[in-house]
Amino acid sequence: MMFRIWLIAKDEWRYWRRSHLAMTVLMIAVVLAIASVVVTFSTVSLAAHQRAHLQSQAEQKFVEQPDRHPHRMVHYGHYLFRTPPPLGRLDPGVDAYTGTAIFLEGHRQNGATFSGQQHSAGLNWLSALSPAFVMQILTPLLLIVMGFGVMTREREAGTFDFLKIQGVSPLMLTIGKGVALAGAGFAVLIPVAVGALITLFYGSSILSVSAFVFSYALYVGFWCALVLLVSTLSRSHVGSFSALIIVWVVTCLVLPRIATNTAVVTVHSPSKLETDFAVLQKLREMGDGHNANDPAFKALKDNLLAKYNVDSVDELPVNFKGIVAQKSEADLTDVLNDFAEQKMEEGVAQAKVARQFGWLSPAIAIQTASMKLAGTDLENYQRFLREAEAVRFAFVQSLNKLHAEGLSYADDVNKYQSHETLQKAKVSANNWQVLSDFHFVPLPAAERFAGSIQALLQLFVLWLVVSIGVVLAGRRQ
Amino acid sequence: MIWRDIWREGYFLLRKKSVLLLLLSALGLSVFSVWTGSQEVAAQQATIARLLEADALDRADVLQQQNDYGGVAYYSFHLTYAPPSPLAFAALGARDVYPWKHRIRMLALEGQIYESDTGNPELAQAGRIDFAFVISVLAPVFIILLLHDLRASERAAGRDDLLNVTAHSRRALWPLRAGIIVALLSGVLLLPFWFGAFAHSVPCWQVATVTLVCICYMALIALLCYWVSGWLYPAPVLASMLLGIWLLTTYIIPALGNEAIEHSIDGPLGGDILMVQREAVNGAWELPYSHTMDEFVKTHPKWADYTEMSALFEWKWYFAFHQVGDQVAAPLSKRYREVGKKKYQMAGVVAWLSPATLLQRTLTRLAQTDAIAAREYEQQVRDFHEQLRHFYYPLLFTSPPFHRDVFKARPTFEPIEYTK
């Protein structure tokens, strides 16, 4: 049985080797796959290197700053650069569409700046030479061109009946053809799988690499099954070809974009600027952290005076301005985080609407699975934003603490009296070691895998439905 | 006589279920793209309206709270934006990649202008379906599906001779059939666009240009298909060849071109601009005042006699070092922008090998939703920031008494106006 299937598959390959069309498209697909792996690998690796370099430069600059008033350093701020995850070398995902650098400072949550796409030639509005694109969009087309006639050809040439007489069941024939077709798909998958294995040296985990390769294998499996099904059901190879091309155009090109439009129309997400205004409105009610006399801080002042049993802020053992800065930064950050969380949730809600289309289009399912496993999806980007905010809050608050405890109130309020007082209102540069080394890593592999389960399930269900169809159609022959 | 032929062939075509189905799907896609495009444009306009309102309130509030010109300059934000053009609904372009709205203040501009408040990155990556996409990418597929077996199918069905014999003019039969198909397809694709254009009051010349460009594009594809469909190959081979050409020119050449361009030009990294600018601005706190003022006066000689400091902190010095920060970062920033521009220009050369890209670039240029429009908007923001500086410097350097009325003359951002 196995031997027969193998023979059928081998025979199909012999047919393809003689066909100029089949060999040409297969060669092109494999060459593109290899080129895309090499190019994307080197581009993303270079970007990773550059960003890591900028990151260490930013950290170095920070600690090199001279003696200063702590609040100066709050506004001097810090930069974080997002390094792409290891598997981002095969599926860069949203990387080019998101900012790569973020400026952290007191009182503000800035957006990430400098997205690669803004600075690109813009020719990749439809496609990028990435392994993800080659696998998701081009490989199905390859399978269609090579396989649209696998079953119809036997029928049209009348060889099908001969095979039946010789004891080859229709199902066996179908499986054999399927094996042959899968061979073509895997020929394109091999360079990508090799690329995925190489990312192990860059720190990706075995779980994500194997799930990544598996998801693409499943995707190839789906298209093989679909090509077989349509080829089995079609009366002529013309019909088979047209039907498959239409399915490809609809699922790979049209539905992903329809999903986007639907997501945008159904889930409203206000822009960051609008959120900024809402934050401002809220803040006006809360008081300005630069102004310790703001009535909003009166309760804080009264409490402190009572706690230390003194009559005025000058007598406090801590710098009241620093206390106000700490308190207002904490309050402000609560508000900012509330709004930021809400905005991120809206973003995820939009993405989820689009991802539901994965039940209709395997291309959407594989896109989601691939980005999630690679750590280049929206949620991983948001993880970067959250981590950046944690870094921001930590360094700003440690500077504010220094402001409260390392600088006297009298020195602070009199700083602009003379050059001497200005010098006195500074703290030593030794205090600038408040930054921890930052290196962005995506979600742990297990969580990324958990996140990709829905998309993998979509792929599996689609594959299963079509495979059952193949078996049923094979029996009917 | 010709009308009778058209009628006959049109009738034959529409009797074919596959043709009718393809035409209906084309109509559906075009309607969907125009409808969602209009929704997107409406959402952008509504956003701008809300922002304008909040922006005015916020600035008025700041003005009431502050008691000196420096304070107002420091705390006032100004909304800048580029509204969508009337034609934007048909070609949404790169407006989800480039920012089209900012809140700008008097501080160093290089620290602010790269803020990009764009939409959902995952959706931007997946791309949108708009009229431009339907025409440039999907219309050729429809034409290929409709025309590739124009003759092969009739040959296969054995009707080829019959049709030739019964046609009014043998020579005109196939061009006529192809012509009718393309005309019908153009009609169903363009009809929703015309409705949309009317609803958005797009200027007539633009509607005419878009129509003409789209028809020329489809005619070109149809000619290619018609030529290939005459070859004596089975239909799937013809279709494979045509789709191969389409795939190569639409997807693969642009993707390869993009990589080639990215690797051929080197420029400063965005991160470098930010770091240089920040060091320049923040370093000024430790430098002697004269250092900042000397650099400032180099570009603003008018204020050379007003640089004396009467206190340890003065707003004029604060804003002067922000100006100097921009000056220090200017060469890097200029180079960065030039590289971006150059890349887009080089892409224009590659586009000649990719009709779909060429059409997309043409349509987004007409709709002013492309990278060029985004850069023009960026320049507008830069100019506006410059105007703000011109307004504030006299107030900061000559320190007249504080009057809120003075701000009636403060420049306001004027967005781009589209020709009606």
HADDOCK unambig.tbl for C-alpha pairs under 7 A between the chains (distance, minus, plus):
assign (segid A and resid 76 and name CA) (segid B and resid 282 and name CA) 6.16 0.50 0.50
assign (segid A and resid 94 and name CA) (segid B and resid 121 and name CA) 5.91 0.50 0.50
assign (segid A and resid 94 and name CA) (segid B and resid 122 and name CA) 5.62 0.50 0.50
assign (segid A and resid 94 and name CA) (segid B and resid 125 and name CA) 6.04 0.50 0.50
assign (segid A and resid 97 and name CA) (segid B and resid 97 and name CA) 6.83 0.50 0.50
assign (segid A and resid 97 and name CA) (segid B and resid 121 and name CA) 5.33 0.50 0.50
assign (segid A and resid 97 and name CA) (segid B and resid 124 and name CA) 6.92 0.50 0.50
assign (segid A and resid 97 and name CA) (segid B and resid 125 and name CA) 6.50 0.50 0.50
assign (segid A and resid 98 and name CA) (segid B and resid 121 and name CA) 6.06 0.50 0.50
assign (segid A and resid 101 and name CA) (segid B and resid 271 and name CA) 6.68 0.50 0.50
assign (segid A and resid 111 and name CA) (segid B and resid 115 and name CA) 6.25 0.50 0.50
assign (segid A and resid 112 and name CA) (segid B and resid 115 and name CA) 6.95 0.50 0.50
assign (segid A and resid 113 and name CA) (segid B and resid 114 and name CA) 5.67 0.50 0.50
assign (segid A and resid 113 and name CA) (segid B and resid 115 and name CA) 5.34 0.50 0.50
assign (segid A and resid 113 and name CA) (segid B and resid 116 and name CA) 6.22 0.50 0.50
assign (segid A and resid 114 and name CA) (segid B and resid 114 and name CA) 6.45 0.50 0.50
assign (segid A and resid 114 and name CA) (segid B and resid 270 and name CA) 6.00 0.50 0.50
assign (segid A and resid 117 and name CA) (segid B and resid 97 and name CA) 6.88 0.50 0.50
assign (segid A and resid 118 and name CA) (segid B and resid 97 and name CA) 6.18 0.50 0.50
assign (segid A and resid 118 and name CA) (segid B and resid 98 and name CA) 6.00 0.50 0.50
assign (segid A and resid 119 and name CA) (segid B and resid 340 and name CA) 5.31 0.50 0.50
assign (segid A and resid 120 and name CA) (segid B and resid 340 and name CA) 6.68 0.50 0.50
assign (segid A and resid 120 and name CA) (segid B and resid 343 and name CA) 6.74 0.50 0.50
assign (segid A and resid 121 and name CA) (segid B and resid 258 and name CA) 6.16 0.50 0.50
assign (segid A and resid 121 and name CA) (segid B and resid 261 and name CA) 6.98 0.50 0.50
assign (segid A and resid 121 and name CA) (segid B and resid 343 and name CA) 4.65 0.50 0.50
assign (segid A and resid 121 and name CA) (segid B and resid 344 and name CA) 4.63 0.50 0.50
assign (segid A and resid 121 and name CA) (segid B and resid 347 and name CA) 5.73 0.50 0.50
assign (segid A and resid 122 and name CA) (segid B and resid 344 and name CA) 6.67 0.50 0.50
assign (segid A and resid 123 and name CA) (segid B and resid 254 and name CA) 5.22 0.50 0.50
assign (segid A and resid 123 and name CA) (segid B and resid 255 and name CA) 6.43 0.50 0.50
assign (segid A and resid 123 and name CA) (segid B and resid 258 and name CA) 5.34 0.50 0.50
assign (segid A and resid 123 and name CA) (segid B and resid 347 and name CA) 6.33 0.50 0.50
assign (segid A and resid 124 and name CA) (segid B and resid 254 and name CA) 6.38 0.50 0.50
assign (segid A and resid 124 and name CA) (segid B and resid 255 and name CA) 5.54 0.50 0.50
assign (segid A and resid 124 and name CA) (segid B and resid 258 and name CA) 6.30 0.50 0.50
assign (segid A and resid 126 and name CA) (segid B and resid 251 and name CA) 6.45 0.50 0.50
assign (segid A and resid 127 and name CA) (segid B and resid 251 and name CA) 5.83 0.50 0.50
assign (segid A and resid 127 and name CA) (segid B and resid 255 and name CA) 5.82 0.50 0.50
assign (segid A and resid 128 and name CA) (segid B and resid 255 and name CA) 4.92 0.50 0.50
assign (segid A and resid 129 and name CA) (segid B and resid 255 and name CA) 5.31 0.50 0.50
assign (segid A and resid 129 and name CA) (segid B and resid 256 and name CA) 6.51 0.50 0.50
assign (segid A and resid 145 and name CA) (segid B and resid 240 and name CA) 6.99 0.50 0.50
assign (segid A and resid 238 and name CA) (segid B and resid 235 and name CA) 6.37 0.50 0.50
assign (segid A and resid 238 and name CA) (segid B and resid 236 and name CA) 5.73 0.50 0.50
assign (segid A and resid 241 and name CA) (segid B and resid 236 and name CA) 6.25 0.50 0.50
assign (segid A and resid 256 and name CA) (segid B and resid 126 and name CA) 6.38 0.50 0.50
assign (segid A and resid 257 and name CA) (segid B and resid 126 and name CA) 6.37 0.50 0.50
assign (segid A and resid 257 and name CA) (segid B and resid 127 and name CA) 5.64 0.50 0.50
assign (segid A and resid 257 and name CA) (segid B and resid 128 and name CA) 4.76 0.50 0.50
assign (segid A and resid 257 and name CA) (segid B and resid 129 and name CA) 5.10 0.50 0.50
assign (segid A and resid 258 and name CA) (segid B and resid 129 and name CA) 6.21 0.50 0.50
assign (segid A and resid 260 and name CA) (segid B and resid 123 and name CA) 5.57 0.50 0.50
assign (segid A and resid 260 and name CA) (segid B and resid 126 and name CA) 6.90 0.50 0.50
assign (segid A and resid 260 and name CA) (segid B and resid 127 and name CA) 6.89 0.50 0.50
assign (segid A and resid 260 and name CA) (segid B and resid 128 and name CA) 6.00 0.50 0.50
assign (segid A and resid 261 and name CA) (segid B and resid 36 and name CA) 6.43 0.50 0.50
assign (segid A and resid 261 and name CA) (segid B and resid 128 and name CA) 6.05 0.50 0.50
assign (segid A and resid 261 and name CA) (segid B and resid 129 and name CA) 6.86 0.50 0.50
assign (segid A and resid 271 and name CA) (segid B and resid 117 and name CA) 6.63 0.50 0.50
assign (segid A and resid 272 and name CA) (segid B and resid 117 and name CA) 5.86 0.50 0.50
assign (segid A and resid 273 and name CA) (segid B and resid 117 and name CA) 6.96 0.50 0.50
assign (segid A and resid 274 and name CA) (segid B and resid 51 and name CA) 6.38 0.50 0.50
assign (segid A and resid 277 and name CA) (segid B and resid 54 and name CA) 6.63 0.50 0.50
assign (segid A and resid 347 and name CA) (segid B and resid 120 and name CA) 6.06 0.50 0.50
assign (segid A and resid 351 and name CA) (segid B and resid 122 and name CA) 6.86 0.50 0.50
assign (segid A and resid 351 and name CA) (segid B and resid 123 and name CA) 6.91 0.50 0.50
assign (segid A and resid 377 and name CA) (segid B and resid 122 and name CA) 6.80 0.50 0.50
assign (segid A and resid 378 and name CA) (segid B and resid 122 and name CA) 5.78 0.50 0.50
assign (segid A and resid 416 and name CA) (segid B and resid 312 and name CA) 5.44 0.50 0.50
assign (segid A and resid 416 and name CA) (segid B and resid 313 and name CA) 6.70 0.50 0.50
assign (segid A and resid 418 and name CA) (segid B and resid 312 and name CA) 6.96 0.50 0.50
